[in-house]
């Protein structure tokens, strides 16, 4: 079992390295940034998740998902005001792109916070 865990970590690191190279060689390709952010999120590497999602949002027209992930990562870092802003941006993006369920999910997070 421990051996499998090590293999999983190695595979995760391999994906991270591949995605980093892709993001460096194609900095305007949002897929590499988003994929890298998801890998960091899985690891609980919250600051790296935040930094990478912000790079993604600089080059992508996100429909809400990345803002929710950003809000969660910021919340994990106890950066509540920034997290609230991210969730609100997620609400706005989700409604703009026709994703009312996602928008409502983020609105519920914001309401429960108060």
ZIGI-V790486 format. One record per pair of residues at least 6 apart in sequence whose ideal C-beta (glycine too) atoms are under 7 Angstrom apart, sorted by the first residue. I is the first residue (numbers start at 1). GAP is how many residues later the second one is. Records with the same first field share a line. If there is no record, write none. Layout:
I = GAP, GAP
This chain:
12 = 27, 30, 31
15 = 24
16 = 20, 23
19 = 13, 16, 17, 20
20 = 16
22 = 10
23 = 9, 10, 13
26 = 6
28 = 31
30 = 26, 29, 30
33 = 19, 22, 23, 26
34 = 22, 32
36 = 16
37 = 12, 15, 16, 19, 32
40 = 8, 9, 12
41 = 8, 28, 32
46 = 27, 30, 31
47 = 30
49 = 24
50 = 20, 23, 24, 27
53 = 13, 16, 17, 20
56 = 10
57 = 9
62 = 31
63 = 30, 31, 34, 36
64 = 26, 29, 30, 33, 35, 38, 39
67 = 19, 20, 22, 23, 26
68 = 19, 22, 38
70 = 16
71 = 12, 15, 16, 19
74 = 8, 9, 12
75 = 8
84 = 26, 29
87 = 19, 22, 23
88 = 22
90 = 16
91 = 12, 15, 16
94 = 8, 9, 12
95 = 8
